[in-house]
Amino acid sequence: MVDASNREHAAEKIEKNLIATYGMMLSREQLADLLDRRIGGLNWELAREESQLRRELGPSMVRFGRRVYYSAPELALILAARLGRD
């Protein structure tokens, strides 16, 4: 189990890496690349209302018109929390 300070440190490192690689906002294609998933499979998963992944990624979603992006700082927190559970 990862304690809170280690999780915060991990989130900071993940955030820096995400921003350096993708920028502040990730497109769905970039998210698929990050999660090592095919875009079609990710789209299918995120379209399902009962999806655990959809619930977890919800706080990171930002809409610009019809487009959906994912906030790198929020994704970093989500990924760091997932690391703590494993």
Backbone as XML, in Angstrom:
<?xml version="1.0"?>
<chain id="A" units="angstrom">
  <residue number="1" name="MET">
    <atom name="N" x="0.840" y="-1.176" z="0.000"/>
    <atom name="CA" x="0.000" y="0.000" z="0.000"/>
    <atom name="C" x="0.885" y="1.239" z="0.000"/>
  </residue>
  <residue number="2" name="VAL">
    <atom name="N" x="0.487" y="2.244" z="-0.761"/>
    <atom name="CA" x="1.251" y="3.479" z="-0.875"/>
    <atom name="C" x="0.611" y="4.530" z="0.021"/>
  </residue>
  <residue number="3" name="ASP">
    <atom name="N" x="1.440" y="5.194" z="0.884"/>
    <atom name="CA" x="0.866" y="6.218" z="1.746"/>
    <atom name="C" x="0.612" y="7.504" z="0.962"/>
  </residue>
  <residue number="4" name="ALA">
    <atom name="N" x="-0.052" y="8.470" z="1.600"/>
    <atom name="CA" x="-0.507" y="9.684" z="0.919"/>
    <atom name="C" x="0.653" y="10.506" z="0.360"/>
  </residue>
  <residue number="5" name="SER">
    <atom name="N" x="1.744" y="10.646" z="1.111"/>
    <atom name="CA" x="2.865" y="11.461" z="0.624"/>
    <atom name="C" x="3.535" y="10.812" z="-0.580"/>
  </residue>
  <residue number="6" name="ASN">
    <atom name="N" x="3.665" y="9.496" z="-0.559"/>
    <atom name="CA" x="4.233" y="8.807" z="-1.721"/>
    <atom name="C" x="3.308" y="8.906" z="-2.920"/>
  </residue>
  <residue number="7" name="ARG">
    <atom name="N" x="1.994" y="8.859" z="-2.684"/>
    <atom name="CA" x="1.024" y="8.985" z="-3.775"/>
    <atom name="C" x="1.114" y="10.377" z="-4.397"/>
  </residue>
  <residue number="8" name="GLU">
    <atom name="N" x="1.253" y="11.417" z="-3.555"/>
    <atom name="CA" x="1.389" y="12.788" z="-4.063"/>
    <atom name="C" x="2.664" y="12.941" z="-4.875"/>
  </residue>
  <residue number="9" name="HIS">
    <atom name="N" x="3.742" y="12.346" z="-4.393"/>
    <atom name="CA" x="5.010" y="12.398" z="-5.121"/>
    <atom name="C" x="4.879" y="11.662" z="-6.454"/>
  </residue>
  <residue number="10" name="ALA">
    <atom name="N" x="4.233" y="10.516" z="-6.439"/>
    <atom name="CA" x="4.022" y="9.761" z="-7.674"/>
    <atom name="C" x="3.155" y="10.557" z="-8.637"/>
  </residue>
  <residue number="11" name="ALA">
    <atom name="N" x="2.119" y="11.215" z="-8.130"/>
    <atom name="CA" x="1.233" y="12.019" z="-8.976"/>
    <atom name="C" x="2.001" y="13.168" z="-9.625"/>
  </residue>
  <residue number="12" name="GLU">
    <atom name="N" x="2.898" y="13.803" z="-8.880"/>
    <atom name="CA" x="3.708" y="14.889" z="-9.441"/>
    <atom name="C" x="4.598" y="14.388" z="-10.569"/>
  </residue>
  <residue number="13" name="LYS">
    <atom name="N" x="5.234" y="13.243" z="-10.362"/>
    <atom name="CA" x="6.099" y="12.679" z="-11.392"/>
    <atom name="C" x="5.297" y="12.286" z="-12.630"/>
  </residue>
  <residue number="14" name="ILE">
    <atom name="N" x="4.146" y="11.675" z="-12.411"/>
    <atom name="CA" x="3.295" y="11.271" z="-13.531"/>
    <atom name="C" x="2.819" y="12.509" z="-14.284"/>
  </residue>
  <residue number="15" name="GLU">
    <atom name="N" x="2.411" y="13.535" z="-13.556"/>
    <atom name="CA" x="1.928" y="14.768" z="-14.191"/>
    <atom name="C" x="3.018" y="15.394" z="-15.066"/>
  </residue>
  <residue number="16" name="LYS">
    <atom name="N" x="4.226" y="15.508" z="-14.546"/>
    <atom name="CA" x="5.329" y="16.079" z="-15.327"/>
    <atom name="C" x="5.575" y="15.274" z="-16.596"/>
  </residue>
  <residue number="17" name="ASN">
    <atom name="N" x="5.531" y="13.961" z="-16.468"/>
    <atom name="CA" x="5.748" y="13.092" z="-17.623"/>
    <atom name="C" x="4.625" y="13.249" z="-18.644"/>
  </residue>
  <residue number="18" name="LEU">
    <atom name="N" x="3.388" y="13.280" z="-18.167"/>
    <atom name="CA" x="2.246" y="13.446" z="-19.080"/>
    <atom name="C" x="2.322" y="14.769" z="-19.822"/>
  </residue>
  <residue number="19" name="ILE">
    <atom name="N" x="2.612" y="15.845" z="-19.115"/>
    <atom name="CA" x="2.684" y="17.161" z="-19.748"/>
    <atom name="C" x="3.823" y="17.222" z="-20.749"/>
  </residue>
  <residue number="20" name="ALA">
    <atom name="N" x="4.960" y="16.634" z="-20.400"/>
    <atom name="CA" x="6.100" y="16.628" z="-21.322"/>
    <atom name="C" x="5.790" y="15.819" z="-22.583"/>
  </residue>
  <residue number="21" name="THR">
    <atom name="N" x="5.030" y="14.751" z="-22.428"/>
    <atom name="CA" x="4.738" y="13.869" z="-23.557"/>
    <atom name="C" x="3.543" y="14.347" z="-24.383"/>
  </residue>
  <residue number="22" name="TYR">
    <atom name="N" x="2.455" y="14.731" z="-23.704"/>
    <atom name="CA" x="1.198" y="15.013" z="-24.400"/>
    <atom name="C" x="0.736" y="16.465" z="-24.301"/>
  </residue>
  <residue number="23" name="GLY">
    <atom name="N" x="1.218" y="17.226" z="-23.349"/>
    <atom name="CA" x="0.700" y="18.570" z="-23.102"/>
    <atom name="C" x="-0.294" y="18.540" z="-21.953"/>
  </residue>
  <residue number="24" name="MET">
    <atom name="N" x="-0.933" y="19.678" z="-21.689"/>
    <atom name="CA" x="-1.846" y="19.787" z="-20.547"/>
    <atom name="C" x="-3.156" y="19.029" z="-20.745"/>
  </residue>
  <residue number="25" name="MET">
    <atom name="N" x="-3.591" y="18.902" z="-21.979"/>
    <atom name="CA" x="-4.851" y="18.228" z="-22.272"/>
    <atom name="C" x="-4.586" y="17.097" z="-23.258"/>
  </residue>
  <residue number="26" name="LEU">
    <atom name="N" x="-5.135" y="15.919" z="-22.959"/>
    <atom name="CA" x="-4.946" y="14.762" z="-23.835"/>
    <atom name="C" x="-6.222" y="14.513" z="-24.627"/>
  </residue>
  <residue number="27" name="SER">
    <atom name="N" x="-6.045" y="14.219" z="-25.903"/>
    <atom name="CA" x="-7.178" y="13.821" z="-26.734"/>
    <atom name="C" x="-7.508" y="12.362" z="-26.419"/>
  </residue>
  <residue number="28" name="ARG">
    <atom name="N" x="-8.602" y="11.902" z="-26.950"/>
    <atom name="CA" x="-8.983" y="10.502" z="-26.734"/>
    <atom name="C" x="-7.930" y="9.564" z="-27.345"/>
  </residue>
  <residue number="29" name="GLU">
    <atom name="N" x="-7.375" y="9.944" z="-28.488"/>
    <atom name="CA" x="-6.333" y="9.132" z="-29.119"/>
    <atom name="C" x="-5.092" y="9.053" z="-28.236"/>
  </residue>
  <residue number="30" name="GLN">
    <atom name="N" x="-4.722" y="10.172" z="-27.641"/>
    <atom name="CA" x="-3.563" y="10.183" z="-26.748"/>
    <atom name="C" x="-3.842" y="9.380" z="-25.483"/>
  </residue>
  <residue number="31" name="LEU">
    <atom name="N" x="-5.070" y="9.457" z="-24.988"/>
    <atom name="CA" x="-5.447" y="8.666" z="-23.820"/>
    <atom name="C" x="-5.349" y="7.174" z="-24.137"/>
  </residue>
  <residue number="32" name="ALA">
    <atom name="N" x="-5.806" y="6.786" z="-25.321"/>
    <atom name="CA" x="-5.710" y="5.381" z="-25.732"/>
    <atom name="C" x="-4.249" y="4.946" z="-25.776"/>
  </residue>
  <residue number="33" name="ASP">
    <atom name="N" x="-3.384" y="5.806" z="-26.297"/>
    <atom name="CA" x="-1.955" y="5.511" z="-26.337"/>
    <atom name="C" x="-1.393" y="5.362" z="-24.926"/>
  </residue>
  <residue number="34" name="LEU">
    <atom name="N" x="-1.759" y="6.271" z="-24.047"/>
    <atom name="CA" x="-1.291" y="6.233" z="-22.657"/>
    <atom name="C" x="-1.712" y="4.945" z="-21.962"/>
  </residue>
  <residue number="35" name="LEU">
    <atom name="N" x="-2.960" y="4.542" z="-22.168"/>
    <atom name="CA" x="-3.490" y="3.342" z="-21.512"/>
    <atom name="C" x="-3.176" y="2.056" z="-22.269"/>
  </residue>
  <residue number="36" name="ASP">
    <atom name="N" x="-2.466" y="2.197" z="-23.394"/>
    <atom name="CA" x="-2.089" y="1.056" z="-24.236"/>
    <atom name="C" x="-3.333" y="0.270" z="-24.673"/>
  </residue>
  <residue number="37" name="ARG">
    <atom name="N" x="-4.304" y="1.014" z="-25.199"/>
    <atom name="CA" x="-5.546" y="0.420" z="-25.673"/>
    <atom name="C" x="-5.806" y="0.893" z="-27.087"/>
  </residue>
  <residue number="38" name="ARG">
    <atom name="N" x="-6.587" y="0.134" z="-27.812"/>
    <atom name="CA" x="-7.021" y="0.567" z="-29.136"/>
    <atom name="C" x="-8.101" y="1.616" z="-28.967"/>
  </residue>
  <residue number="39" name="ILE">
    <atom name="N" x="-8.139" y="2.573" z="-29.882"/>
    <atom name="CA" x="-9.093" y="3.669" z="-29.778"/>
    <atom name="C" x="-10.532" y="3.149" z="-29.831"/>
  </residue>
  <residue number="40" name="GLY">
    <atom name="N" x="-10.802" y="2.163" z="-30.657"/>
    <atom name="CA" x="-12.151" y="1.603" z="-30.738"/>
    <atom name="C" x="-12.586" y="0.968" z="-29.425"/>
  </residue>
  <residue number="41" name="GLY">
    <atom name="N" x="-11.685" y="0.231" z="-28.799"/>
    <atom name="CA" x="-11.990" y="-0.394" z="-27.513"/>
    <atom name="C" x="-12.186" y="0.630" z="-26.412"/>
  </residue>
  <residue number="42" name="LEU">
    <atom name="N" x="-11.369" y="1.680" z="-26.434"/>
    <atom name="CA" x="-11.509" y="2.740" z="-25.441"/>
    <atom name="C" x="-12.833" y="3.483" z="-25.636"/>
  </residue>
  <residue number="43" name="ASN">
    <atom name="N" x="-13.167" y="3.789" z="-26.887"/>
    <atom name="CA" x="-14.441" y="4.457" z="-27.173"/>
    <atom name="C" x="-15.612" y="3.613" z="-26.692"/>
  </residue>
  <residue number="44" name="TRP">
    <atom name="N" x="-15.563" y="2.319" z="-26.940"/>
    <atom name="CA" x="-16.628" y="1.411" z="-26.509"/>
    <atom name="C" x="-16.741" y="1.419" z="-24.985"/>
  </residue>
  <residue number="45" name="GLU">
    <atom name="N" x="-15.609" y="1.322" z="-24.314"/>
    <atom name="CA" x="-15.602" y="1.294" z="-22.848"/>
    <atom name="C" x="-16.148" y="2.598" z="-22.264"/>
  </residue>
  <residue number="46" name="LEU">
    <atom name="N" x="-15.754" y="3.720" z="-22.830"/>
    <atom name="CA" x="-16.192" y="5.009" z="-22.305"/>
    <atom name="C" x="-17.642" y="5.319" z="-22.652"/>
  </residue>
  <residue number="47" name="ALA">
    <atom name="N" x="-18.201" y="4.630" z="-23.630"/>
    <atom name="CA" x="-19.608" y="4.827" z="-23.996"/>
    <atom name="C" x="-20.548" y="4.093" z="-23.043"/>
  </residue>
  <residue number="48" name="ARG">
    <atom name="N" x="-20.044" y="3.083" z="-22.341"/>
    <atom name="CA" x="-20.873" y="2.303" z="-21.419"/>
    <atom name="C" x="-21.054" y="3.063" z="-20.110"/>
  </residue>
  <residue number="49" name="GLU">
    <atom name="N" x="-22.290" y="3.312" z="-19.724"/>
    <atom name="CA" x="-22.557" y="4.074" z="-18.499"/>
    <atom name="C" x="-22.093" y="3.347" z="-17.237"/>
  </residue>
  <residue number="50" name="GLU">
    <atom name="N" x="-22.103" y="2.030" z="-17.249"/>
    <atom name="CA" x="-21.710" y="1.270" z="-16.062"/>
    <atom name="C" x="-20.205" y="0.985" z="-15.993"/>
  </residue>
  <residue number="51" name="SER">
    <atom name="N" x="-19.440" y="1.540" z="-16.902"/>
    <atom name="CA" x="-18.005" y="1.283" z="-16.985"/>
    <atom name="C" x="-17.234" y="1.875" z="-15.804"/>
  </residue>
  <residue number="52" name="GLN">
    <atom name="N" x="-16.432" y="1.062" z="-15.166"/>
    <atom name="CA" x="-15.564" y="1.522" z="-14.075"/>
    <atom name="C" x="-14.559" y="2.543" z="-14.599"/>
  </residue>
  <residue number="53" name="LEU">
    <atom name="N" x="-14.005" y="2.297" z="-15.771"/>
    <atom name="CA" x="-13.036" y="3.227" z="-16.353"/>
    <atom name="C" x="-13.680" y="4.586" z="-16.604"/>
  </residue>
  <residue number="54" name="ARG">
    <atom name="N" x="-14.895" y="4.590" z="-17.100"/>
    <atom name="CA" x="-15.608" y="5.845" z="-17.347"/>
    <atom name="C" x="-15.809" y="6.613" z="-16.042"/>
  </residue>
  <residue number="55" name="ARG">
    <atom name="N" x="-16.182" y="5.914" z="-14.975"/>
    <atom name="CA" x="-16.366" y="6.572" z="-13.682"/>
    <atom name="C" x="-15.048" y="7.150" z="-13.159"/>
  </residue>
  <residue number="56" name="GLU">
    <atom name="N" x="-13.968" y="6.406" z="-13.324"/>
    <atom name="CA" x="-12.676" y="6.870" z="-12.825"/>
    <atom name="C" x="-12.154" y="8.063" z="-13.614"/>
  </residue>
  <residue number="57" name="LEU">
    <atom name="N" x="-12.360" y="8.063" z="-14.918"/>
    <atom name="CA" x="-11.843" y="9.143" z="-15.755"/>
    <atom name="C" x="-12.746" y="10.367" z="-15.778"/>
  </residue>
  <residue number="58" name="GLY">
    <atom name="N" x="-13.960" y="10.247" z="-15.270"/>
    <atom name="CA" x="-14.918" y="11.342" z="-15.285"/>
    <atom name="C" x="-14.377" y="12.677" z="-14.789"/>
  </residue>
  <residue number="59" name="PRO">
    <atom name="N" x="-13.691" y="12.722" z="-13.647"/>
    <atom name="CA" x="-13.188" y="14.009" z="-13.146"/>
    <atom name="C" x="-12.154" y="14.672" z="-14.066"/>
  </residue>
  <residue number="60" name="SER">
    <atom name="N" x="-11.519" y="13.915" z="-14.920"/>
    <atom name="CA" x="-10.489" y="14.483" z="-15.792"/>
    <atom name="C" x="-11.040" y="14.972" z="-17.125"/>
  </residue>
  <residue number="61" name="MET">
    <atom name="N" x="-12.321" y="14.683" z="-17.412"/>
    <atom name="CA" x="-12.904" y="15.049" z="-18.703"/>
    <atom name="C" x="-13.238" y="16.540" z="-18.766"/>
  </residue>
  <residue number="62" name="VAL">
    <atom name="N" x="-12.866" y="17.146" z="-19.886"/>
    <atom name="CA" x="-13.171" y="18.545" z="-20.154"/>
    <atom name="C" x="-13.731" y="18.611" z="-21.567"/>
  </residue>
  <residue number="63" name="ARG">
    <atom name="N" x="-14.885" y="19.244" z="-21.728"/>
    <atom name="CA" x="-15.508" y="19.366" z="-23.046"/>
    <atom name="C" x="-15.240" y="20.746" z="-23.624"/>
  </residue>
  <residue number="64" name="PHE">
    <atom name="N" x="-14.833" y="20.738" z="-24.892"/>
    <atom name="CA" x="-14.707" y="21.947" z="-25.701"/>
    <atom name="C" x="-15.598" y="21.737" z="-26.908"/>
  </residue>
  <residue number="65" name="GLY">
    <atom name="N" x="-16.804" y="22.252" z="-26.839"/>
    <atom name="CA" x="-17.769" y="21.987" z="-27.903"/>
    <atom name="C" x="-18.103" y="20.508" z="-27.916"/>
  </residue>
  <residue number="66" name="ARG">
    <atom name="N" x="-17.903" y="19.874" z="-29.055"/>
    <atom name="CA" x="-18.158" y="18.433" z="-29.173"/>
    <atom name="C" x="-16.969" y="17.583" z="-28.746"/>
  </residue>
  <residue number="67" name="ARG">
    <atom name="N" x="-15.834" y="18.200" z="-28.674"/>
    <atom name="CA" x="-14.609" y="17.449" z="-28.372"/>
    <atom name="C" x="-14.448" y="17.234" z="-26.865"/>
  </residue>
  <residue number="68" name="VAL">
    <atom name="N" x="-13.878" y="16.094" z="-26.528"/>
    <atom name="CA" x="-13.606" y="15.768" z="-25.135"/>
    <atom name="C" x="-12.096" y="15.604" z="-24.978"/>
  </residue>
  <residue number="69" name="TYR">
    <atom name="N" x="-11.565" y="16.269" z="-23.973"/>
    <atom name="CA" x="-10.149" y="16.150" z="-23.642"/>
    <atom name="C" x="-10.039" y="15.702" z="-22.186"/>
  </residue>
  <residue number="70" name="TYR">
    <atom name="N" x="-8.839" y="15.283" z="-21.825"/>
    <atom name="CA" x="-8.581" y="14.787" z="-20.481"/>
    <atom name="C" x="-7.436" y="15.588" z="-19.879"/>
  </residue>
  <residue number="71" name="SER">
    <atom name="N" x="-7.666" y="16.140" z="-18.709"/>
    <atom name="CA" x="-6.703" y="16.994" z="-18.022"/>
    <atom name="C" x="-5.529" y="16.159" z="-17.489"/>
  </residue>
  <residue number="72" name="ALA">
    <atom name="N" x="-4.325" y="16.541" z="-17.879"/>
    <atom name="CA" x="-3.134" y="15.805" z="-17.438"/>
    <atom name="C" x="-2.982" y="15.802" z="-15.916"/>
  </residue>
  <residue number="73" name="PRO">
    <atom name="N" x="-3.177" y="16.934" z="-15.229"/>
    <atom name="CA" x="-3.057" y="16.894" z="-13.758"/>
    <atom name="C" x="-4.074" y="15.955" z="-13.101"/>
  </residue>
  <residue number="74" name="GLU">
    <atom name="N" x="-5.317" y="15.956" z="-13.600"/>
    <atom name="CA" x="-6.332" y="15.062" z="-13.048"/>
    <atom name="C" x="-6.003" y="13.605" z="-13.368"/>
  </residue>
  <residue number="75" name="LEU">
    <atom name="N" x="-5.545" y="13.343" z="-14.585"/>
    <atom name="CA" x="-5.155" y="11.977" z="-14.945"/>
    <atom name="C" x="-4.020" y="11.484" z="-14.057"/>
  </residue>
  <residue number="76" name="ALA">
    <atom name="N" x="-3.083" y="12.376" z="-13.743"/>
    <atom name="CA" x="-1.964" y="11.990" z="-12.882"/>
    <atom name="C" x="-2.462" y="11.549" z="-11.510"/>
  </residue>
  <residue number="77" name="LEU">
    <atom name="N" x="-3.418" y="12.278" z="-10.957"/>
    <atom name="CA" x="-3.986" y="11.893" z="-9.657"/>
    <atom name="C" x="-4.690" y="10.540" z="-9.746"/>
  </residue>
  <residue number="78" name="ILE">
    <atom name="N" x="-5.432" y="10.337" z="-10.821"/>
    <atom name="CA" x="-6.158" y="9.077" z="-11.009"/>
    <atom name="C" x="-5.186" y="7.914" z="-11.144"/>
  </residue>
  <residue number="79" name="LEU">
    <atom name="N" x="-4.148" y="8.097" z="-11.952"/>
    <atom name="CA" x="-3.168" y="7.019" z="-12.162"/>
    <atom name="C" x="-2.383" y="6.735" z="-10.880"/>
  </residue>
  <residue number="80" name="ALA">
    <atom name="N" x="-2.034" y="7.772" z="-10.130"/>
    <atom name="CA" x="-1.306" y="7.566" z="-8.866"/>
    <atom name="C" x="-2.179" y="6.809" z="-7.868"/>
  </residue>
  <residue number="81" name="ALA">
    <atom name="N" x="-3.461" y="7.115" z="-7.840"/>
    <atom name="CA" x="-4.380" y="6.396" z="-6.933"/>
    <atom name="C" x="-4.487" y="4.941" z="-7.345"/>
  </residue>
  <residue number="82" name="ARG">
    <atom name="N" x="-4.529" y="4.681" z="-8.647"/>
    <atom name="CA" x="-4.590" y="3.290" z="-9.125"/>
    <atom name="C" x="-3.323" y="2.529" z="-8.759"/>
  </residue>
  <residue number="83" name="LEU">
    <atom name="N" x="-2.187" y="3.196" z="-8.805"/>
    <atom name="CA" x="-0.933" y="2.544" z="-8.416"/>
    <atom name="C" x="-0.972" y="2.141" z="-6.950"/>
  </residue>
  <residue number="84" name="GLY">
    <atom name="N" x="-1.589" y="2.979" z="-6.133"/>
    <atom name="CA" x="-1.684" y="2.710" z="-4.711"/>
    <atom name="C" x="-2.568" y="1.514" z="-4.380"/>
  </residue>
  <residue number="85" name="ARG">
    <atom name="N" x="-3.523" y="1.200" z="-5.258"/>
    <atom name="CA" x="-4.425" y="0.067" z="-5.032"/>
    <atom name="C" x="-3.797" y="-1.252" z="-5.449"/>
  </residue>
  <residue number="86" name="ASP">
    <atom name="N" x="-2.864" y="-1.191" z="-6.378"/>
    <atom name="CA" x="-2.275" y="-2.445" z="-6.904"/>
    <atom name="C" x="-1.262" y="-3.042" z="-5.962"/>
  </residue>
</chain>
